Structure formats: C-alpha cells, structure tokens
C-alpha cells in the first residue's frame, strides 16, 4: 500500500472510530460537556480534535514529592487512555490529518506542597494545542481540578481530545461539600470511598462525615473503645482507625477534605450503652402520650452537661477524633436540644428549681468543650441552633467569631442573613433546598396519617422537609441571596446533606447523584450565564450527559429525563 493510501485509511479510521465525527448534524453538538461548567472555556473554530496517543503521559517539568499529586497523575493518565466515553450526543468536530496524536500533557504546579485546607487555591488554566497541552495550577488541588477537566475533554474509541481550546477556572465558593450521616444506617467503607471519588469528579472538596448519633456509635476510638463496642449496630459495622486513615488518604488523593462531626450534647443516645450515667433520657420513648417530647425523632439521649464525667469521656473522644482526622475544622454539632430530655434528669431538675436555665446548661457545655477543641488547633463548626434556637441557645459572647463557624439548615435565606449579620462565617445547608433525604415520607411506624383514602397530601407524604428536592431546585438556589457584599463574604459555601433514616448503601448513589452535581456546579461556577440569566435550561442537556458519564465511571446516578429528551433537544422543555 502506498504511503498516501495508508495516510487516507488512517484518517478515515480516525473519523469513524473515534466517535469524534458524525454524519447526522441533528444529533451532534459543538458544545463540549465539562461538569461543573468552567468559569471560562473557549474552543476556537474550526472545532478540532485529535487522537490521544497510546503512549500518552502527564509530565511535570519540575520534580515534586507530593504523593497525592503523583496518585492523581497516575489515575488521570490511566483514565484518559482507557475510559473511551461515548457521549449521548457526540461533539461535532473537524478532523485534520495534519494534527498528530497528543502524546503528553505538561503539568506545572507552582506550590505542590500547599496543604488541603479551607481556602486553598484551586484555580487552574488549561490549554490544548494541536500538538501539545499544558495545565498550570498554583497548588496540587488546582491541578487535580484541572486534570478532571482534561479527562472530560477526552472521549471515544480510540480516545480523542479537543484541541484549540483554553480554560481558565476557579471556584466561586471555597467550601463545597456533602454531609453524610453514617449513624442511623451504616455504610461500608467502599461506599464512602466511591462517594469521595464521585465528589472529586464534580470538583467538590469537603466530605462532612456525621459519624455518630443517638442510633449508633460506629467510630472506634482508642481511648474510648467501649463506645463503639457497645454502641455500634454490630462488630462489623464500625469504622476502625485504619478505615479512617484509608478514607482520609483517599480523600487527599482526590482533593477532598474529610471533616468529622461528633454531634453533642444532643443526638447522643448511643453513648448510654457504654456510659449510661452521663446520658439523660436514654432509651425512653421519644414522644410520650403525655408530657414533653424527648427527642426530635426516635432515638433519645442528651449528654448531661452537669455531670463532670461527661467531660472526661467527651474530651477523650474529641482528642482521639482530632488525632485521626488531620482536617482543621471540627464539627461539634450542638443542634436540636430538646428541653424535655434534660428535664428528666434529677440533677438538671434541681439546677432549674434553684433558678438556673436550660440556656445556662448549654452554656456550661460549650464553655467546657469549646476551649478544649480550640487548644487542639481546630476551628469549631456548630449547627446554627447553638445560637439561633428559640428555646435553648447560648449568647454570642461565648462563641468567638474568629474561631467559630455556624452551619445553617433551617429557615432558608433568613437564617443565613441572621448569622452573617452577626459577623459569623457560615456554611449553607438549607433543608428547603439541600436536604437530599426529603420527600420519601416519614420513617416512624404505626402512623395513622398514612391511613388516608382521600389522596390528600397536606404534609408532603409525612416528610417534615418534603417535597423531594429536584436537581433544578438545588441548582437554582442562591446561597448569598439578599446579602450585601460584606455579608456575602462570610458565606464560605454550602453542603448538601443526606440524613440516613431511610438510606443505606443500596440507594446511596441515586440519593446523592446527579442532584449533587447540580449543587456542585452552582457553587463552582454559578447558576447564571455571562448575562446574569439563570442557565438551568441549557444545563439540562449537559447534566444528562454528565450523569451518563458518571454511570459509565461506576457511579449509580439516577436519570433526570428519558433518553428521548436528550436525542430530541428542546422537545422536553416547558417552553419550546
């Protein structure tokens, strides 16, 4: 075969096997799908692509010693070569036989040793030329974000990649996370690792691990091993120090911080199995027919702030937890203090009869724990209740603004406004928009509310926070809505939350994804286009594509539309 014939044959094979070209323009697009959408991506006409060479590699001109960067380089090199993603609607590209296969991506990281902490620089620039590509980032974590973008710009079999492209990217919010409750139902370590992996795909950076609650205590702590021995659901349903180390290291490899939460003094009924003397109202029915309610839901128990032994145990727990988790934020909970629970305790009853108040009881708890946590070089995160609860709260005078962050979950924009107007930093987790468990009914049994023959749904099927939060609801939420410029600076970011009363590993992926992808884009690059118009309409097709790619990567994300809608752009919209 002549050389010219060989060249022509290779070109034709490239056109039709790379999935980079389509004869049916009605089912192709010039849009490159990167999720979350970069802040700035320019793909210049004539919209070209080239093969990824079989010996493709990622090179760093300057030697480094960051094992997490090395892990990311290896992971993304293998992904780009082996993924062979087939888009639902392939990009329409022009192929030039003069463009050689891309053999390497040059990665330049100016400060590879910068730690993964809140506010670290995650920006990057990516340029893909016809014969070379360069990714530049200030830190390892920006490099990981850029490598994810590069991986999404490759597709087809054999792999090809768009060229003539430039990306500049940086997140709008520094804190972009998921809260996952592993107390009410247990999740095996492999499920947590898969969740962290999917978070990195979506450029999320905080795995807020709600480790313990009234239902179980699955965290094995060296100094207080009896808490898990007696408080876990079973001996195999625990997280050992080795498990924690695995998850923390995996998180660092993927640019995800692992933020531990040991909720206290409420939500601590499981502690009573090891230390019944320090827990009030443990193992009592949560909603007695007469008298005070004892818990926000089944599973009663509050630590007793008036018992000195409470602090002996709790300080061991805090010390061990901060040793296991290098993260500089420590979440101490302090939500949903139920007066009735504390009032069952004789010591607290006497304290109240002597003129004390429940606010003072909570203040004793904060004053005995907050300074200790700060002494361990941690910033303390509390749920907003500690300051804003109408019944039991403390004064802002004992919550130093420079050391305390308040996470808001109720009353939407109003509570965000209240927190930042007082000068506190906040993390937004509005239950009206960001609670992923909502809309599945209530989990309490023997509930006559469901014996209804009229089809009425006044209480959203019994779900206190219903209805179900659709991806569009999540995408369109503006966490700094109604704030002035200075107040908005105090909004660190947000977290979606999956409370696990009705979730476990069998539904984990579908509960979280792709709704959390919508959240991820809104906090990374926003939910508006360059003209300030909400872009949920065009985001629909992109999210369909991204959900498909996540599924091909092993993430069980649920569909948001029939495939027909993807194949017929615009036909499933409310307005054509």
N, C-alpha and C positions, 0 to 999 in steps of 0.2 A: 504493500500500500504506500502511495506517495505521501510525503510529509504534509502537503496541503490537504489531502483527503483525511489524514489522521487528525489534523487540527479541526477540520469541519466536523468530523464524527464526535470528537471530544466536546466540541461546543454544543452540538445537538443533544448529546447525552446530558450535559450540564443544564440545558434549558428545561428538559422534561423530567429529569430525575431529581433535581434539586428542589422541586416544588417552589421555585422562585419565579415561575413564569406561568401564566395561564392564558388560554385562548379565549376564555369567556370573561370579558371585562365586567359583566354584570355580577360576577362572583369573585371579584378581586378588589383590592384597595391599595391606595398609595399611603395609607396610614400604617405606621409601624407601631405595634402594640407593646408598650412598656408600661408595667404597672408596679408601683404608682407612677402616674404620668410625671415625667421630669419637668422641672421648672422651665427649662428651655431646651428644646430639641429641634435642630434644623437638619433636614435631609434634602440636599440640593438636587434639583433636576439634573440629569435625566433619571434619577432614582435607580441607581445601580446596586448590584450585589455581586459578590464573588464567593468562590468556594473557600471553605476553611481547610487548610492543608492537613493531611493526615498526621503530619509531624508538628502540628500547631503547638506552640508553647507560650507561656507567660513568663517574661523575663523581668528581672529587677536590676537595673544598671548598678545600683549601689548595694553592697551586701547588707543584710539585716539579720537580727537574731530574734525576731518575733515569731514564736511558734504558731500563734493564731493566724498571722498573715500567711505563713507557709502553708498551713492547713487550708486556708481559703484559696490560695493559688492552685494547689493540687486539686481541690474539689471543683473549682470552676473550669479548670483546664479539661478535666475529665467530662464535665457536664457539656461543655461546648462541643466536644468531639462526639459524644455518644448520645445526646438527647434526641436529635432528629425529630424535633417537634413538627407536627403537621397542623398549621393553623386552620381554623374553621373556614376563614376567608383568607386565602393566601395573598400576601402583598404582591402588587403588580410592579415588576421591576424590569429594567433593561439590562441585558447581559452583553458585555463586550468581551470578545475572545482575547482582547489585548490585556485584560486585567488578570494578573497572576493570582493564584490561591494565596490567602492570607496565612503567613507562616508563624507570626508571633504578635503578641500584644506586649508592648513595653509598659511596665508599671512603675511609676515614680511616686514614692511616698516620702514626704519631707520629714515627718516625725513619726517613724514607725513604732516608737516606744511609748507614745502618749497612751495613757490608760483609758479604759472604757468607763467613763464616769458621766454623770449628768452634765450636759452642755458641751461635751467634746465635739470637735469639728467633724462633721460627717459629709462635708462637701466634696465634690469631685468634678473633673472635666474629662470628657472622653471624645477623642477624635479618631475616626476610622477613615483612612485614606485608601486609595486604590491598591497600594502595595504595603501599607503599614498601618499600625494603630497604636495610640498612646493613651494611657489612663493616668491622670495625675491627681493625687489627693494629699492633703496635709497629714492625715493620720491613717492608721490601719483600718479604722472603722469607716472612713470615707472611701477607702479603697475597696472594702467589702461591698459597700453600696454600689460603687461603680462596676465592680465585677458582676454583680447581679444584673445590672442594666445591660452590660455587654452580652451576658448569657441570653437575655431575652431578645436581643437583636440578631440572634442566630436561629436558623430553622432549616428544616428539610433534610432529605436523604439523597446524596451526601450533604453534610452540613454546609450552609452558606450563610453569609453575613452581609448586612447592608453596608455600603461604602459611600463616601462623600457626605459624611454625617458628623455632626458635632453636638455634644451635650454639655450643658452646664447645669449642675444640680446641687441642691442643698435643702434640708427640711425647713418648713415653716416653724415647727414646734420641736423642741429638744426631747420631750418625753412622749413616747408613742407606745402604748402598751396594752397588754391583756392581763386582767385579773382572772385567775383560775382557782376555784375552790376544790381542794383535794381532801377535805374532811368529811363532807356529807356523803360523798361517794368517792371511792378510791380509783385512781388512775395508775396503771403500771408505768414504769419509767419509760418504756419505749414510746408510749403515747405522749408523754411530756416532751421527749426529745423530738418527736415528729412535729409537735406544735411549735417548738422553738425553731425548728428548721423552716416551717411554713412562715413563721414570723419574719425570719431573715429574708425570705423570698419577697415579702411585702414591705421590707425596709422598716419593720417595727423593731424597737430596741429595748423594751422592758417587759420581762416576764414577772409579773407580780404574783407571787405564789402564796395564796391564802392557805397556809399549811394546816392550821388547827382550828377547831370549833367545838361546840358542845357535843356534836355527834361522834367525833373520833379525834384521837391524837396520834397521827401516823408517823411523826418525826422522831427518830431515835436520837436521843441526846446523851452523850457520855455521862454527864453529871446527874442526869435525872432520867435514867433508863426506864424506871418504873412507869413513867407517863405513857410511853408507847407500849411497854409490855402489857399494861392493863387497859390502856385507852384506845389502842388500835383495834380495828374490827377483827383482825386475825394476824397471826405472826408473819404471814407472807404479805400482808397489806400494810407495809411500813416503808419508810424511806430511811435507809441507813446513811451514816456519814459518807460511805463510799458512793451511794446513789446520788447524794447531794453533790459530791465532788464531780461525778460524771456529768450531771446536768449543768453545773456551773461552768465547767470546762467546755462543754459542748456549746453553751451559750456564748462564751468568749470566742470560740472558733467561728461563730456565726454573727458576732456583733450584737449580742443580746444580753443585757444585764439581768441577773436573777435577783429580784427584790423579795426578801422574806417578810411574811406577816405572821406574827403571833398575836392573835386578837385577845385583848384583855382590857378591863376586867370582866366585861360581858362575854358571852359566847364561850364559856369555859367549863361547861358541864362535864366534859370528858376527863378533866383533871381530877374530878372527885373519885374516880375509880382507883387512883393512886393516893390521893390526899383528900379524903372526904372532909377533914377538919377545916380546910381553907376555902371551901366552896359552899355558897349559900344556895338554898332551894334546889339542890341537886336531885335528880331522879323523881321530881314531883310532876304531876300532870300540868301541862303548860297553860291550860285555860279552864280553870275550875268553874263549876256551875255557879258558884257564888264567891265573892271576894275578888281580889286583884288578879289580873293576868300575870303570869310569872315569866313568860318569855315571848319574844316576837313570833316564834314558831316552835313546834315540838322539839324538845331538847333544852332542858332548863339548866341553869347554873351560872353564877357570877362568882368571881374571886372576892374574898372578903378583905377589903382594904383596912379593916381594923384589927386583923389578926397578924401579928408580927411574922408568923411563919410563912404567910403568903409571900413576903418579900424574899425570904430565904430561898424558897423554891423558884420564884419568878426570876430572881437575879441569876440563878444558875442557868435557867432556860435562856435568858437574854444573852448571857456570856457565851454559852455554847453555840447559840444561833449565829451570833456575830463572828464567832470563830469559823464556823462552817461556811458562811456566806461573806465574801470579801466586799460585796456591794456597800456603798457608803450611805445609802438610805436604809432605814429600818422602820418597818410599819408596825405600829403598836396598837392599831385597832381603835379601841375606846368608843365603839358605836353601840347603839341600842341598849342603853342601860335601862332595865325595866324596874321601876321602883318596888313593885310587889315582891320581886325576888330578894332584894336586900332586906326588905321589911320582915321576911320570915326568920331572920337571924336574931337571936336574943341580944347579942352584943350590939348590933346595929339598932335594935328596938330601944335599948336603954340609952344609946347615944342620942337618938332622936327625941326620946322623952326628956332628956336633960337639956334640950334646946338646940341640939345640932341639926343639921340639914343634910339631905342627900347630896346636894352640891358640895358640901364640905367633905363628905365621904369620898366623893370622886376626886376632890382636890387633894386629899391625903394620898390617894393612889398616884396621882400624877406627880406630886412632889416627892414621892418615894421612888419613882421609877424614871422619870424624865432625866434628872441629873445623872443617874447611873448610865443610861443609854448614851448621853452626850459624852460621858467620860470615856466611852469606847470609840470615840471619834465617829459618831454616826449623826446624820440628820434624821430627825424623827418625823414620820408621816403618821397623822391621825385621820380617821374619818371625821367629817365635819361636825358630827354630833357632839364631840367633846366641847365645842364652843357654841353651837347653834341649837342644840336640842332644847325644846321648850320646857322640859321637865327637869332633866338632870344635866348640868353643864358646869364648866368652870369659867373663871374670869380670864380675859385675855392677858391679864397681868402675870399669869404664871405660865404662859405659852410664848416664849421669846420668838419673835418673828424671824430672827436670823437663824434659828435652829429648828423651826417647826414648819411643816407643810401640811395643809389641810386638803383632804380629798373629798370632793363634793359629790353626792349621789342623789339628793332629793331636791325637789322644788326648782329644778331646771336653772334657767339663767338667773333667777332671783337669788339663789344661794351663792352662785358664783360671784355675783355682784356684791353680796354682803361680805364675803370672805376677802376679796381683793380690796374693797373699800376700807377694810380694817388694816390693810397693809400686809396681809399674808399671801404667800405664794400658794397656788392651788393646782391640783390635778382634777380634771373634769371627768366624771363617770356618771352622768345624769341617767337615772333609771328610766326616765321617759324616752330616752333615745339610745342608750348604750348598754342596757342590760339584755344580754343575749338569751337568757333563760325565760324571759317573759312571754306570755301568750300561750302557754301549754297547760293552763288550768292550775288548780291548787293541788298540793300533794296530800293534804290531810284527808283521812278516811272518815267514813260514817258522816258524810256531808250532805245534808238534805237539800242544799242549794242546787244539787245536780238532779234532783227529782222534780223536773220541770217539764210539763207537757205542752207548754205554750211557745217554746222556742225563744223565750226572752233571754237576753244575754247582757243584762244590766251591769254585771260585774266582770265583763270580759272573760266569761267562762270560769270565773272563780280565781283568776290570776290577779293578784293585787297590783301588778305592774303591767297588765295587758293593755293593749293588744301586742301581738308579735311585732318586733321591731324589724321592718323590712330594710333591705340594703339601701333603698332610696331615703328612708327616714334617717338612717345613720349617716349617709353621705351628705345630706343637706344640712345637718346640724352645725351651727357656727358656735364654737365654744367660747368665743370672745364677744358674742353679740351683746350690744348695749353697754359696752365698756369704753371708757376713754382710753387714750393712748397709754397713759401711765398705768392704768389698771390692767390693760391687756398684757403689759409686760410681765405681770405677776402670774399669768396663766402659763404654766410650764408645758402643758399639753393635756393629754387625756388617756383614758383607758376604757376599753370595753370590758364587760365583766360577765363571766359565766359562773353563776352560783349553781351548785350541783345537786340540788334536791331531786331533780329529775334528769340528770345527765350522768353518764359514765363513759367508758371508752367506746361503747357500742355506737354512741351518737356524737362523740366529741367533735370530729371533723366537720360534720354537717351543721352542728350548732354554731360553730365559730366561723366557718368559711362558706361562701365568699363575703359574707356580710362584713367581716372584719377587714377584708381587703378594701371595701368602700371606706371604712373608717381610716385605714392606713393612708389612702390617697388624700383624703380630706385634711389630714394633719401633715402630710409630707409636702404636697404642692397646692393644696386648697381644693375647693369645690366650685371655683369660678374660673371662667376663661379670662383672656387678657383684657376684655372689655368689662369685666366685673359681673358677667351674667352667669348664673348657675349652669353648670355643664352636665347635669345628670342625664340629659337626653343623649349626648354623644358618648357618655360614659357607659351606657348600657351595652352597646356592641363591644366596647373594649373589655368590660367586665365579663361578658360571655366568653370572649377569647381567653382572658386570663384565667377564669375558672377552669376552662378546658385544659389549659397548660398545667395548672396546679394538679388536676386529676391525673394527668399523664406523668406527673412527678411523684405520685403516690399519696396525694392529699385528697381525702374524700369530701371535697366541697360539693354542696348541693347545687342543682341547677337553678337559675333565676328565670329562665324562659324556655319554651320549646325550641329545639334546634331550627325549626322552620323560621322562627323570627330572625335568627342570625342569617339564614340563607335568603331572607327577603327583607332587606334593610328598610326600616321605616314603617313596615306594614303592621307592626305590633304596637306602635305608639298610640297614645291617646289622641294626639292631633297629627294628621299626616303632613 
